[in-house]
Amino acid sequence: MPDLNFYDMVYQVVRLIPPGRVTSYGAIANYLGTKGSSRMVGYAMQACGTASPPVPAHRVVNSAGLLTGKFHFGGDRMEQMLRSEGVQVSDDKVVDFKKVFWDPAIEL
């Protein structure tokens, strides 16, 4: 198996987030052993549009549950995608964030 670059490792983790759950940039960075690189996880999410298989980037939010990446989706598409999976969003923030939070360090 070829060595994966950081973005590919991020994409592998994000593809494992179940529908109806969300995680944070920092939780992914922590899981990958690169605590403090949450901004790089964000850059990876920005660049995942052409990744194959697709990456469910709408399931990645900031550590407070805010949809900080929403402008990359256009309009309220990120919110709509989360709602279609049963995640409640109000004022660009995940409702019951701790309840729907998926921590790869615990789940994987």
C-alpha positions, 0 to 999 in steps of 0.5 A: 500500500502506498504511503498516504499524504496528510489529505488522504489520511484525513479523507479516510477518517472523514469517510468513516463518519456515519450519517447523522453524526459530525466531528471537528477538525481538531478531533481528526487532527488529534486522531491522526497524531497531529494535534494542533493541525486542525487548520490543515484538516480544514485545508484538506476539506477545502480541497476534497471536492474532486476526491474519489470516493467522495468525502462527506465534508459536510460532517466536519465542523469546528470544535463548537459545532459551527458550520465554519466551512459552509461558504465552500458549499454555497448558500445553505447547502451544508446545513441542508445536507446535515438536516437530511441526515437528521442533524439539527442546525440552528444559526449555523450551529449543530444543535445537541453537538455533544450528542451527535459528536463522533470522535474518531479516537473513541469510535475507531 
